[in-house]
């Protein structure tokens, strides 16, 4: 099944010394700059992942960790199967570590990452997930729970996660559910417009500048910030599109009316599917014939999952706090929504 769909400063690599399922599972928890040494194995894992996710591949994830994080960079958890010749990598996930023992590790999910599903070897999914939870709950991390936001409710990863929960006796709390849709089909030109497609890195770089200028010119409310006004966000968009264009995973489509760009889509390719990562169009160009089309909506779920089997007071406290925080956020969103 395919789908597209969260410690200050550098730290030394951490290898979990607690026993994991079987004698073969080995884990490393690495800072972004240290994770570079596993890029080749990471790319190989992406090609056999249970769910393809370009946002968790090294080109995107390491670029995001470099440009979008200031105070608390994520740590990348690598899980290896030492039974295989050469020690095969079977899982990669990025987490924000708990500040105190028995807190919660949070799956890293920055705003520009539409999907944060970890990369899991499809042939060893249950083992990889069980090892991931064990690594987060033992050793130097000692997290009581892991917060998994914005996961597809009916995804293959969710199915494997629920199997691990059922067999291991870990507690699971469903915190929030919301609809989610993905723009998968690029727009069609309406009469009087044409589409210019940029594929090569240099052309993509120039087209991204047009996109950023268009995005900055669109009216927005006070809560929104144009990418160009954020040095970190604009640098990230420039860097990651250029990097993905080199491996033919990114293109930019400019919608032109006369000689003037009036819209643009940044399109990424993942698991054989093209989808619109970012889109912008001027008000006068918006119409049913020119707007991107969305896939039918599915549900995304926020989960809090215990790292160890059995009931835990820490898990109960974290669940109560997360639910209260969710209610406060919803009330604030409703109170500040524009009528």
JONOR-V771342 format. One record per backbone hydrogen bond with DSSP energy under -1.0 kcal/mol. CO is the residue of the C=O (numbers start at 0). NH is the residue of the N-H. Records with the same first field share a line. If there is no record, write none. Layout:
# JONOR-V771342
CO = NH / NH
This chain:
# JONOR-V771342
5 = 107
13 = 28
23 = 81
25 = 79
27 = 77
28 = 13
29 = 75
30 = 34
33 = 36
34 = 37
35 = 38
37 = 41
38 = 42
39 = 43
40 = 44
41 = 45
42 = 46
44 = 47
47 = 121
52 = 55
53 = 56
56 = 60
57 = 61
59 = 63
60 = 64
61 = 65
62 = 66
63 = 67
74 = 94
75 = 29
76 = 92
77 = 27
78 = 89 / 90
79 = 25
80 = 83 / 87
83 = 86
87 = 80
89 = 120
90 = 78
91 = 118
92 = 76
93 = 107
94 = 74
95 = 105
99 = 102
102 = 143 / 144
104 = 146
105 = 95
109 = 112
118 = 91
119 = 49
120 = 123
123 = 127
124 = 128
125 = 129
126 = 130
127 = 131
128 = 132
129 = 133
130 = 134
131 = 135
132 = 136
135 = 142
137 = 140 / 141
141 = 101
143 = 306
144 = 104
145 = 304
146 = 106
147 = 302
150 = 300
151 = 154
154 = 158
155 = 159
156 = 160
157 = 161
158 = 162
159 = 163
160 = 164
161 = 165
162 = 166
163 = 167
164 = 168
168 = 309
170 = 305
172 = 303
175 = 301
177 = 299
179 = 297
181 = 294
182 = 275
184 = 292
189 = 192
193 = 255
195 = 253
197 = 251
199 = 203
200 = 204
201 = 205
202 = 206
203 = 207
204 = 208
205 = 209
206 = 210
207 = 211
208 = 212
209 = 213
210 = 214
211 = 215
212 = 216
220 = 223
226 = 229
229 = 233
230 = 234
231 = 235
232 = 236
233 = 237
234 = 238
235 = 239
236 = 240
237 = 241
238 = 242
239 = 243
240 = 244
241 = 245
243 = 248
244 = 247
248 = 268
250 = 266
251 = 197
252 = 264
253 = 195
254 = 261 / 262
255 = 193
256 = 259
259 = 256
261 = 281
262 = 254
263 = 279
264 = 252
265 = 276 / 277
266 = 250
267 = 274
269 = 272
272 = 269
274 = 267
277 = 265
279 = 263
281 = 284
282 = 285
286 = 290
292 = 184
297 = 179
298 = 152
299 = 177
300 = 150
301 = 174 / 175
302 = 147
303 = 172
304 = 145
311 = 315
312 = 316
313 = 317
314 = 318
315 = 319
316 = 320
317 = 321
318 = 322
319 = 323
320 = 324
321 = 325
322 = 326
323 = 327
324 = 328
325 = 329
326 = 330
327 = 331
328 = 332
329 = 333
330 = 334
331 = 335
